[in-house]
Amino acid sequence: MGLQRAEVAQRLADGWAFTVVRPETPERALEIAEGCLAGGVDALEVSFTAPCAVRAIEAIVGRFGDEVLVGAGTVMDEATACMARMAGARFVVSNCLSEAVAATCNRYQLPYAPGCTSVTEAVRALELGASFIKCFPISSVYGPSLVGLFKTPTPWMPLMASGGVTLENLPEWLASGVDCCGFGGLLATGSVEAIAENARAVRAAVRAHRAAR
């Protein structure tokens, strides 16, 4: 039967860090997944801005199964959500809020993380069943301070940062209370070994933060 919606959402929160990739080829997606997994980051979002997104998701699922939690990104319509699900995606992320995508994800029990820029929009997303609120594109603009803006009036809101997260500001993001973070270039460029090294650095920072709490 595979992983259930609650299990996937919890795994994203427990892992905290996931990779955002726009691979040129499915083979490159496999290299990135291999490097991330070797470094301890086991969740990966394949953006549908990549023409090979469906084939990349299928390739990752085919090689790694549930060892890598693969999701689909930039899912802006119901048709794309359905394609992502059929390819094997376990969660769906978007740069915008779509009621049609929310309904599809609810129907098939996929965690959904729509991009929201205001508390009003984010609360509407929660009403539609979103598992996380993706702070996009504002996480790149405001940085970790945005977490308080959302969580002070709605402390139960699960937030996903996407963009602007680096090794340098990682401690600030961890301290902010954000629920999970997507990493682009840091965990998606370079050799398998370089990606693994960066993934290990991210995982070490997450472990150190949690041990100090």
RODOZA-281538 format. One record per residue (C-alpha): residue in one letter; y, x, z; residue number from 1. Coordinates in steps of 0.2 Angstrom, whole numbers. Each point is the difference from the previous one (the first is absolute). Layout:
REM residues N
(A (Y X Z) NUM),
...
//
This chain:
REM residues 213
(M (0 0 0) 1),
(G (12 15 2) 2),
(L (14 2 12) 3),
(Q (9 -15 6) 4),
(R (19 -3 0) 5),
(A (3 3 18) 6),
(E (-11 16 -1) 7),
(V (11 7 -15) 8),
(A (16 -4 9) 9),
(Q (-6 8 16) 10),
(R (-6 15 -9) 11),
(L (17 3 -8) 12),
(A (9 -2 17) 13),
(D (-13 12 8) 14),
(G (1 13 -14) 15),
(W (19 -2 -1) 16),
(A (3 11 -15) 17),
(F (-6 -5 -18) 18),
(T (3 8 -17) 19),
(V (10 -8 -14) 20),
(V (-5 6 -17) 21),
(R (5 -3 -18) 22),
(P (-14 10 -9) 23),
(E (1 5 -18) 24),
(T (-19 -2 -1) 25),
(P (-14 -7 10) 26),
(E (-6 18 2) 27),
(R (16 5 8) 28),
(A (-1 -15 12) 29),
(L (-17 6 5) 30),
(E (7 18 4) 31),
(I (13 -7 11) 32),
(A (-12 -11 9) 33),
(E (-11 15 3) 34),
(G (14 10 7) 35),
(C (6 -13 11) 36),
(L (-17 -4 7) 37),
(A (-4 18 3) 38),
(G (16 1 10) 39),
(G (-3 -16 10) 40),
(V (10 -13 -9) 41),
(D (-12 -13 -6) 42),
(A (11 -14 -7) 43),
(L (8 0 -17) 44),
(E (12 -11 -10) 45),
(V (-1 0 -19) 46),
(S (16 -6 -8) 47),
(F (-1 -12 -14) 48),
(T (14 10 -8) 49),
(A (-14 11 -6) 50),
(P (-8 -6 -16) 51),
(C (-17 6 6) 52),
(A (1 -9 17) 53),
(V (-15 -12 -2) 54),
(R (-11 15 -6) 55),
(A (7 11 14) 56),
(I (-5 -13 13) 57),
(E (-17 -3 -8) 58),
(A (-3 19 0) 59),
(I (5 3 18) 60),
(V (-11 -15 6) 61),
(G (-14 6 -11) 62),
(R (0 17 7) 63),
(F (5 -2 18) 64),
(G (-4 -18 5) 65),
(D (8 -6 16) 66),
(E (2 18 5) 67),
(V (17 -1 -8) 68),
(L (10 -16 3) 69),
(V (8 -3 -17) 70),
(G (13 -12 -3) 71),
(A (12 -6 -14) 72),
(G (18 3 -1) 73),
(T (15 -7 -9) 74),
(V (-9 -17 -2) 75),
(M (13 -12 -5) 76),
(D (-10 -15 -7) 77),
(E (-16 -9 3) 78),
(A (-9 7 -16) 79),
(T (3 17 6) 80),
(A (-7 -4 17) 81),
(C (-15 -8 -7) 82),
(M (-3 16 -11) 83),
(A (2 11 15) 84),
(R (-12 -10 10) 85),
(M (-13 0 -14) 86),
(A (2 19 -1) 87),
(G (-4 2 18) 88),
(A (16 1 9) 89),
(R (-1 -4 18) 90),
(F (19 -3 3) 91),
(V (15 -4 -10) 92),
(V (18 7 1) 93),
(S (15 -5 -9) 94),
(N (18 4 -3) 95),
(C (5 -18 2) 96),
(L (-5 -16 8) 97),
(S (-10 -12 -10) 98),
(E (-7 -17 6) 99),
(A (-13 0 -14) 100),
(V (-6 17 5) 101),
(A (0 -5 18) 102),
(A (-11 -15 -4) 103),
(T (-12 10 -11) 104),
(C (-2 13 14) 105),
(N (-3 -14 13) 106),
(R (-12 -8 -11) 107),
(Y (-11 16 -2) 108),
(Q (4 7 18) 109),
(L (10 15 -6) 110),
(P (13 8 12) 111),
(Y (17 -2 -9) 112),
(A (15 11 3) 113),
(P (15 -7 -10) 114),
(G (16 10 -1) 115),
(C (14 -8 10) 116),
(T (18 5 3) 117),
(S (6 -12 13) 118),
(V (-7 -8 16) 119),
(T (1 -17 -8) 120),
(E (-10 5 -15) 121),
(A (-12 9 12) 122),
(V (-3 -15 11) 123),
(R (-3 -11 -16) 124),
(A (-13 13 -5) 125),
(L (-9 -2 17) 126),
(E (0 -19 -2) 127),
(L (-9 3 -17) 128),
(G (-13 11 9) 129),
(A (6 18 -3) 130),
(S (-10 12 10) 131),
(F (14 13 -1) 132),
(I (18 0 -5) 133),
(K (4 14 -12) 134),
(C (18 7 4) 135),
(F (4 3 -18) 136),
(P (11 7 -7) 137),
(I (9 1 17) 138),
(S (-11 13 8) 139),
(S (7 13 -11) 140),
(V (18 -5 4) 141),
(Y (0 -3 18) 142),
(G (-15 10 6) 143),
(P (-8 -2 17) 144),
(S (14 -10 7) 145),
(L (-4 -15 -10) 146),
(V (-15 -3 10) 147),
(G (10 -5 15) 148),
(L (11 -12 -11) 149),
(F (-16 -10 -4) 150),
(K (-10 2 16) 151),
(T (14 -3 13) 152),
(P (1 -19 -5) 153),
(T (-18 -1 -6) 154),
(P (-10 13 10) 155),
(W (-17 -8 -7) 156),
(M (5 4 -18) 157),
(P (-12 13 -7) 158),
(L (10 12 -11) 159),
(M (-5 12 -14) 160),
(A (12 14 -5) 161),
(S (-1 5 -18) 162),
(G (11 14 -6) 163),
(G (10 13 9) 164),
(V (-14 6 12) 165),
(T (-2 19 0) 166),
(L (-8 13 11) 167),
(E (17 4 7) 168),
(N (5 -18 6) 169),
(L (-18 -5 4) 170),
(P (2 1 19) 171),
(E (15 -12 -2) 172),
(W (-10 -12 -10) 173),
(L (-14 1 13) 174),
(A (12 -3 15) 175),
(S (8 -15 -9) 176),
(G (-15 -11 2) 177),
(V (-3 -3 -18) 178),
(D (-18 -6 -3) 179),
(C (-5 10 -15) 180),
(C (8 11 -13) 181),
(G (-3 4 -18) 182),
(F (2 17 -7) 183),
(G (4 4 -18) 184),
(G (2 18 -6) 185),
(L (-5 8 16) 186),
(L (-18 -6 -2) 187),
(A (-1 -3 -18) 188),
(T (6 16 -9) 189),
(G (-8 17 -2) 190),
(S (-18 6 1) 191),
(V (-14 -8 10) 192),
(E (2 14 13) 193),
(A (19 -3 2) 194),
(I (-1 -18 2) 195),
(A (-14 2 13) 196),
(E (11 13 9) 197),
(N (15 -13 1) 198),
(A (-12 -14 5) 199),
(R (-6 11 14) 200),
(A (18 3 6) 201),
(V (4 -19 0) 202),
(R (-16 -4 9) 203),
(A (4 13 13) 204),
(A (17 -7 3) 205),
(V (-7 -17 2) 206),
(R (-13 6 13) 207),
(A (13 10 9) 208),
(H (12 -15 2) 209),
(R (-14 -12 6) 210),
(A (-7 13 12) 211),
(A (18 2 8) 212),
(R (2 -19 2) 213),
//
